[in-house]
Amino acid sequence: MKNTPVRKAVLAYSGGLDTSIIVPWLKEHYGCEVVCYCSDVGQGTELDGLEARARAIGASEVVVEDLRLPFVRDFVFPMLRAGALYEGRYLLGTAIARPLIASRQVWLAQRVHADALAHGCTGKGNDQVRFELAFMALAPELRVIAPWREWDIVSREDALAYADSHGIPVLQTKADLYSRDANLLHLSHEGGPLEDPAAPAPETMYRLTAGLDQRPQRPETVTIAFESGRPTRVNGTALDPVALLTELNTLAGRHGVGRIDIVESRRVGMKSRGVYETPGGTVLHEALDDLSRTTLTHDVLRTRAELAPRYADLVYDGLWFSPLRRALQAFVDTALQTVTGEVTVELFQGQARAIARTSPQSLYQPQLASFDMTGYDARHAEGFIRLFGLPLAAAASRGRATSDAIAAADAPLTNVEPVTNGGPVPAIDAPEVHHAG
């Protein structure tokens, strides 16, 4: 298939350094028509002038889709309901956008009758896996072109030199070598000075979250309403998914909420360092986790927590369209049907902390939880404790018998004085030694 000529390729185009140089490279090395596809998932001003730039460097067609609503509603919120955190910390802001972008790229390729899909993911990164697994799930017949696995460009400096030699205008400079990915859920930073894990991330790098000297000196509270695990209102105002997440990004961002700096395990086998800003998502995760503890039974809550890392791995690894992810989603959505109510979260100095919650589905009953001995027959506790502790008692009984046997077997021989022919046996640890001559 690799030797088959390519007539038309649809490129996942962001307007950044990598995809900007890929357009002329594809035309130069494959002699094919290049159609650029871009999803608006909340990149903001990054999209300004994108279509004109793509056409200026050789794209025959440029398609930009506003996918902010389906991104938040159909991808971010379902993932948040699952409680997914990769390696216990990362809210998967980059990973969760890839299946949506890849699926729409496939849609466009089929619409324009392209015979290849192209992406600008590096040969060391996770995104190559995510894009291509989505392609395999949705259109395995289409050829995939990954220039970073083919060309002789090996660094961002090389990429900048290629852009310069081909007259390709790019926004990135040698003074700012960060690789960034932005959407409504987060902003990621990788590369450049972050490639040294011992070097603290510079404060000037952050864009969504305020630094220490810019944050309010007093806490602020925000109340979020949920219906069956889906956020619907902020401080009493009903908002659509895009407006809701945007509002929380603003509120939490000014308090510096949502920063993490981690060394993570890439799917391709190496460790990498990423710095992520996820203000609104951090607040939603905290609030939904708190409300779930109030409304879910212990076994359902525990099972959700046990499945959350597996769900996170599937998203991180690019397996959004897998049967297992769909099955886990069915469990999550069913389990969280009772997660309805409001949670108040305190925002202060980089932290988001749930401090109050109410729910018509709450399992908390004051008459049972109160220290007053009302609404509950304490005499029932004795039988419960005896039955609950029965395995402990059985083990303890077995343990005593075993201990007695071991003690008898281990009794020191120096305390034993058997008699042979009326006299004591010499101690075995002091044998008599005879010397010749």
Steps between C-alpha positions, in 0.01 A plus 500: 500500500791736570610473136158599369496855357310756705258721309344701782583517873299656781733652758403568863611862494549720805688791345802432722856438397474128425185497291601820319812341356318173427279660234788583259686185603207279395473678167874473447545133597167347401390737227151488643221747560482605865172577674541656845254413774479689829266448794414794722495342846575826678844608382390863494719746313720219366241461224519862387603512134547124491316440173694773318831366631420147387407612149811717479726198556326280245181347640238447229214506751467596864218386729461644850223353717365644824494190720504670839154379600541132408851506644383605846161326500592167338863454596611714798189458715470121450868465595452715810202284603738203497735678743792436266846616608803362318760381750293664771552860385455579131148599391571391142438833330698420186408133477124556517497734199676261264218250430262781406752671272601171338139396441420826322821476299384159380157646418662768281731250329201290404307805381777628271599146390853523638718191506723600794491656845796699635593638840782698655556284809861425585636148485557506876164630612167358613292684243623289209350200680173681578442629148590178328297276731199720427575472128519121533170488685317724252672469160767227495505509120657848488877539483668690784793736442704604804779734377685500834565130440621558144688827455851590616384782728593399855440810714289810528806702397515290181129563444551876538786486251281314251225760541748781446654342189154449346366842593236358735387753765468344847427648840756292689854626554824359640432703814169315558545132421209373709264257335152605611154355457196709592130424524208586726610249762868586531827638372805274489867596488779264395851524358749785519631560854247248638709217359715533812284359784728669755419846366187665646253618239538876448208707623488687170398178324152478656206650314175377657586513870612800706831503682540552874532877476186529285258285695227643726598509865161370613321175417215497252221243487320363196192275505454244224177310434497152350226287349586130476869589514474770231584858603216737414527823704763725654396720793135442413528594132420231242778480240564286195809274524733741318395806700512303826854375451611843375358667811671253733829544315480873571397468865751229587776635279525829689566300818773294333295179520583208275878501457691173498862430411557129450732240353262253338523164327442534128320221318802451275714399797698802614454755777421858408437821687185701452366811666123536480251772584147366553314753718133429428551126464669484841200667663254268326700191598506609865131588508379186323717275715356661811139472384556137402612422854173644627263325260657167400495185707835380627531214252411715198734778616778249556448335161507837322827579676645162402402542134611864472872422443410244233276752328778761521747257341260438210466873434873563535583208270262613225241225548193724525321303227580162657220268618642511854483882526142491378412230752660693787312811389171310519578404860604852595195667349266250666677521835489880510128537430448596864789749509279808501545801724725796572854528629672814626872511430744740660768644271814636661873505431505228238259268680139397431331345804140385537360650819121443476256279311124438471309237304144369476667158450727527803561184699601706801230482767559729801291288736729205426832683485440718807682423826160499665392137541175550308360343186712192555493203740855479632432150638511369145866597480609223736377220275643674194840538664505134612419372152729750330785404734439124485784440248735689731403284795543182296842611382600593853395156629695329228792726575507408869510127425776547250697723737480240779633229270784720378590600854520136607717406202732793555559440874877540564685175564705658781188486715459124449698252713422143384664221705690208353612223737427729787721785375451817298576511126787734413383825341503456119629853443820426696649176357803352672814551298790252520846602397747241376837457666 
